[in-house]
């Protein structure tokens, strides 16, 4: 991975930012159907942390090179295929008290979960353009993305039960919120491979399009999200929707809504109101990298 001065260079990802600010982040192991590795996990985590500091990026579209999105964990490696340290005996206390210690972070923590949390913390809209098979982590990594679109050739599977393991990448938090508890359990118990239409009917996907139209559809939607929009208001909206939906009482949302409304009203909101009154396009100048209030994310 390169430093933050220029576009990063990754082993398993392609990073391409268009003039309109749409970053295409491509999983780039086509010879292995973009199978997930520990290196890919680290690079995805780095990429989504980097996105927050890169004002050239307005939104992110994630897709796969070749005919697959991501065929799941690469099971060809020696030893523990998930990159975990079998010499350890981790406890729940370790996961609470020592989560970021090197031993636990590298030897126990689910690599897919680290990626999911980086996406969750992202301050830019994130869209999945699922161009082919998305299985295991290939499916769960899309759950913290804001919108999922798929081509007609896509196949999606939460297949952990076939391997005698459990759903990962924080999917027990995300998937029920997207499709409901009953359907989430059905899909993970059965471990079936879903067609794109089945995933659409289940509420996981926004739309299914022909393969040749997938990226253009994703780009068009991403532009609608960011063109003429305040970067700070967009970042706040994303975090408010994801985080406040899990609050135990709407009062907790009200606390954050009130602060966020005050903050935006005295910054980009002034330009937005002026543009509305003057019947012109707004010219917002904020940057999510520098202008978010210090209490984001609610701390």
Secondary structure by P-SEA (a helix, b strand, c coil): ccccccbbbbccbbbbbccccbbbbbbccccccccccaaaaaaaaaaaaaaaacccccbbbbbbccccccccccccccccccccccccccccccccccccccccccccccaaaaaaaaaaacccbbbbbcccccccaaaaaaccccbbbbcccbbbbcccccccccccccccccccccccaaaaaaaaaacccccaaaaaaaccccccccccaaaaaaaaaaaaacccccaaaaaaaaaaaacccccccaaaaaaaaaaaaaaaaacaaaaaaaaaaaccccccccccccccccccccc
